[in-house]
Amino acid sequence: MIINNSNYKFSPNFKAKLNLNELNNIYTNPSSKIQKTCIDTMFNENYLVKKLDNYSIFMKNNVLCKYFSKPKTKTDKILALLQYKSILFARELADRIFLLQNFTQINKANKIFKKIENKPNEYIEELAKIGNSINDKYIIINNEDQILERVAKSKNSTIFVLNHPNYHKDKFIYVIINSILNKLYVKENKQAQCPVPKILVSRNMLKIVHNKIGNIYKKMGLTPIDASLQNKDSNFNAISIHSLLKDFVNNKANIFIFPEGNNSSYQDKPLEERLQNGVANFVKKSVNNKRSVRVVPVSIQYTKEKNNLGKIFIGKPLFFRKRKNEIIYTDGQRKQKIKTTEYKNSTPEILNTICQSMKFGLKKVKDLN
C-alpha cells in the first residue's frame, strides 16, 4: 500500500509500504514544509560498496566467528588475524569509495552540522528532513497503537532496543526511525526540549570510517563503546555509559541499543544467548533516578526486494520502575513483578523480559507486507 495522503492518520495494526520521501506528508502537519537535506547521501551505495560490505559480513559470520572465534594454536591465531584484517580492509575500502562518490554532499552535511551545533531547534529539524529526497527507496513498517507518536508527545526519554541482523543495513533503520521521531517532535513543537538520539555503536566502526563521515555519524548521535567480546576497555565504556545515563535520566537523550552487539554474528545461537547484559544494566541503573523507564523493542527483517530498506516492527513499550527492593514492569496491559527479591540481582530478569518482547516482535515483523 503506497500512501501519499498528507491527512492520513495511522490506525492500530496498520501496515504500510512507505517511500522515504512520503514520510514528511504522513508524520507532519500538512502545512509544514521540511526541505531536502544533503544527509540523504548516506543512503547512496553503489554496486562495489555493496559487494565489499557483503564480503565483510560473510567473512565475519561464516568464517571468523564460526571457525576462529577462539583460536588456540599459533596457526589458527595467524589465520584469525588475517581474516580479521581482510574484513577491516574491505570495510575501509568501501568507506573510501563511498566518500569519493559523495564527497560534495558529505562536505555540505559537515558544514550544516557545524553551523547548527548549538541550536537544538535547527538540529532536530535537520534530522527530521532525512529521506525527503529519496524517491525510490521504501520501508515496510507497522505503527501499532501509534507508539512513536506517544513517545513524541511524552516528556520522557526512551530506550529503543533493536535486533542486529546486518551490520551495514541496520544503520539505515535507526536513521529512518529518528527521522520519523523527529518529524513528530517538530509536529509537537518540541524541537527545543525533546530528547536527542544517542545510538550505541562499536567504536571500531568510527575508527574505520573517514573523519568526514565519522563526524556526520557522531553529529547524528552515534556514541562509541567497546563492543569487543573479549578484553573490553572497561574504563572507556564506563565514561561513555555514565554520560549517556546522565542525559537519559534528565530526559535529554533517547537511547538506541543493539543488545546483541558483536554476538549478532552467531546467528545459529538463540536470541537469549546472543543478548548481552549492557541494556539490562542500563535499565537497572536508570530506575534509581527515574520514576519510570520506557523500553521500546524494534524488530528488523530484510528482504531481497529491490530498493526495500527493510521491514520494521515497533513493539509495545515496557515500563520499568523500582519499588523498595523490587523492580516492577508493565507492558500497558498488565503489571507484573520481576521475580526477584533483591534489586541488585535483577539483571537476568530484566534481560529476559526484554528478550521475550524482542522475540515476539521478530515473529510479528515477518507478517508485515
N, C-alpha and C positions, 0 to 999 in steps of 0.2 A: 504494500500500500504506500503510494507516494503522497506526501502531504505538502500542500502549498497554500493552505488557508491560514492567513495570519490571525484569525479569530478562533482557531481551533483550541479546544481545551482537552487535556487528556482525561480519559475515564479509567476506572480501575481495570486492571488486567489488559490495558491497551498494548498492542504490539504494532510496531511500525517500521517500515523501511524508510530511513531518512537520509536524504542528501545533506551533506555538511552545510552547504550554503542555505539550506532551508531552516536551520536551527534558529536563526535570528527571527524569522517570522513566527515561529512557534513559541519561543520562550521569552519574547519581549513584547512590550506594548506595540500595537500596530503603527503608532505614530513615531516610535523611536527609530533612529537610523544609525546603526553601528557600521562604520566604514570597514573596508577591507584592510588587511594587515599583511605586512611582509613576513610575519611569523609563519604564515601558511606555507612558506617554502620548506618548513620542516617535514611536510608530507610528501615532498618530491623525492622519489627514489628511482634511479634508472636500473636497467637490467643487470649491469655488472655489480652494482651495490647490493642488489637483492641476492645475487648468486654468492657473493662473498659473505653476506650475513647468514645465508642458509648453510654455507660450508662451515662457518664457525659454530653454529648451533649443532649441526650434525656431529662434528668432531668432539664437541664437549659432551653431548648427551650419549652418543653411541660408541665413543672410543675412550676419551679421557676418563669420564665418570664410570663407565662400565668396566673397563679393564685396568685402569691405572689410578683409581681413587686412593688406594693405599699401597703404593709401591714399596716393596721390601728389598729386593735385590738391587744391585748397582745398575744392572742393565735396565730394569723396569723404571728406576728413577731417571735415568737418562732419556728413555723413551717418553716418559710422562712429561719431562721438561720440554722436549722437542714438540710434543703435541700441544702443550700449553703455549709455547712460543708461536706456533703456526696459527693458533686461534687468535692470539693478540695481533699478529701481523695482518691477518685477514680483516679484523675489525678496524685496525688503524688505517689500512689501505682503503676500506670502504668509506671511512670518515673523511679522508683526504679527497677522494673522488667527489663525495657529496659537497665538500667545501668548495672545490673548484667549480662544480656545476651551479652552485647557488651563491657565489661569492658576493655579488652585489646586494642581494636581498638580506644576506646574513649581516653584512656591514650596516645596512639600514636598521635592522632589528636591534643591533647592539647600540646604535645611536639613540633609538627611541627609548630603550630601557634606561639608558644613562640619563636621558632628559627627564624621565618621569620617576626616577628612583625614589624621591621623597614626596611623591604626590599620589596618595592612596587612591583617590578618585580615578585618576587617569590610568593608574596601574591596573585596577580591576576592569576598567573599560577596554583596555588594550587586550587583556586576556579574554574578555568576552567576545572580541572580534574574530577569534580563531575559527576558521572553517568557512568564513564568508566568501572567500574567493576560490573555494574548492567546488567545482561544478560536477565532477564525475564520480567522486568517491562517496560512499554512503555507509551507514551503520544500521544494524538491526537492534532495537532497544525496547525494553519494557519500562514503563514508569508506574508500576503498580502502586496504587494509593498515593500517587504524586509525592514520592519520598523526597526527591531533590527539591521540590517546591517547599516542602515542610522544613527542610534544612535551611533554605534561604530565608524563610520567614522567622525562623528561630534566632534567638540572640546567642545561642550556644554553639561552640565548635563541635566538630565531628571527626571520628576516626573512620576512615574507609579502609577496609581490608579487601585485597584483590588477589585472586589466584594468578599464577605466573606461568602461563603456557608457552610464551615465546618472548625471549629476551629483547628482540628488536621490535616486534609488533606492539608489545604492551605499552611502549612509550606513547603511541598514538592514542591509546584508550584513556590514560589519565589526563592527557591534554584535552581530549574531547569532553570528558566529564567536567573538567574545570571550566571549559568554555561554556557548557550548559549552565553550570552552577553560577558562574559569574554573570552570565546573561540574566539569571534570575535575581541576583543581588542588585544588578542595575535596575531591573524592573521594580524592585522594592525600595529603590533609592538608598541603598546601604553601602555604596561604594567606599565611603569614608571610614566606616566602622566594622565592616564584615571581616571574618577571618580570611587570611590569605593562604594559598595552598603551600604545603610542605610535603614533598614526596621523598621518602627514604629510598635511596639507591646505593648500590655498591660504589665505593669511591674509585674502584678500578675503572668504572665506566667513565668518570670525569677525567681520569688520568689518560685514557686512550684518546679521547676526542681532542681536536684542536682547541686552543684557548678561545677563539672567537665563538665556536659552537658551544663550548663549555660555559662561557659567560651567559649565553642565552638560556641554557638549561638551568643555571643557578638562579637567574632572574625569574624564571618560570616556577621556581620553588624547589628544584631538586636539591636534596640535602644529603651529602655523602656520609656513609657509615662503612665500617669494615665488616663486610659480609663473608669473610673467609670461613670455611668450615673448620679450619684448624688454625691455631695461633692467632686469634683475633687480637687487634690492638684495643685493649680494654679502655685505656686512657682516652684514646681518640673518640671511641663510642660514648663514653661517659660524658664528655664535653658536649657532643652533638645532641645526645638524648636529653641532657639537662636543659639545654637551650630550647629544644622543642617542647619539652614538658612545661616549662615556664610559659611559653606562648600559648600552648593548648589550654592550660587551666585558666588563663586570663582571657580566653575566647579570642585570641589574636591569630590563631592558625588552625586550619583543617589539616589533619594528618592523613597521608596516603601511605599504606604499608603493604608490601608483598610478603606475607609471613613465611612463605616457603624459602625466600632468599635463594641462595645457590642450591638448596635442596631440590629446587624445581627441575633440575636435570635428571633426577631419579624418578622418572615417570612410571616406572614399574612398581614403585612403592605406593601404598595407600596414602591419602592426604594426611591422616593422623601422624604418619611417620615423617612426612616432609615439613610440617609446620614447625617453626622454631618458637621459643618461649618469649621472644622480644615483645611481641604485641600484647601478650598476656601481662607481662611485667609492666608495660607502659600503662595499661588499664589499671592495674593494681596500684601503681604509684599515683595515678590521676585521681582515683576515688578518695584519696586522703585530702585533696584540696579542691575538689569539685563536687557539687551536690549530686550530679548525675553525669555519667559518661556515656555518650551515644556512639555505638559502633554500627556502621552500615556495611554489610557484606556485598561485594560486587563480583559477579561471576562473568568470566570471559571465555568465549569459544570462537575459533577462527574457521572460516570456510575457504574453499578454493574458487569461489565466485569472483569474477573479475571486478576490481575496484571496491570489493567489500572489505572494510577495515575491521569487521568483526561483529559478533553478537555480544550484547551487554545486558545482563540481568541485574537490576538494582533490587536487592533484597530488603525485607523489612528490618528496621533497626532493632538492636538490642540496647537496653539501658541498664547500666551497672551503677549501683550505689552501695555505700558502706553503711552498715548499721551495727554499732558496737564492734564485735569481733567477727561479724559475718559480712559477706557480700551478697546482695540480692540483685537479680536481674529481671526485667520484664521485656517481652517482645511485642507488647501492645495488646496482647490477648490474655495473658495470664502472668501472675507473679510466681516466681519460683526461687527458692534459696539454692545457692550453690552448695553442694553437700560438703561443707567443711565447718569445723568448729573454731578454727583459728584463721584469722585473716592472713597471717604470714605464710600459710600453706595452701593458699587458694589458687596459685598459678596454674596447676594442671587442670582444675575445673573451669577456670576462665578460658583457657585454651581449648578445652573440649567443647565448651558452649559455642565458641566462635567457629570451631571446626564443623560442628553439626549444621550451623547456619550456612556455612560455605558449601557444604556437601549438598544441602537442599537446593541452593542456588545453581550448582553445577548440573543438577538434574533438570531444573526448570529452564536453564538457558538453551538446552537442546531443543526445546519446544518452540522457541521463537522463530518466526519466519516472516 
